[in-house]
């Protein structure tokens, strides 16, 4: 018997991202906590305003800085909505 546990961070939620697009975003919008365009950004994550699973673009124009805590919640909601859409045949 195989047990599959789904979470927002499971393989199901992973959609390939273009790291060059994240670098381009960071070049335009440095880390809010350090002001740097490279390296760690403590407490902050790069987020897609419109989730990739909902058809959002993997492009700097669809990216924003978001706190780690807010990102966890937003990802949970985004994945839940994408699953609902998939079940309805929307995506």
Buried (B, 14 or more C-beta within 10 A) or exposed (E): EEEEEEEBEEEBBEEEEEEEBBEBBBEEBBBEEBEEBEEEBEEBBBBBEEBBBBEBEBEBEBBEBBBEEEBBEBBBEBBEBBBEBEEEEEE
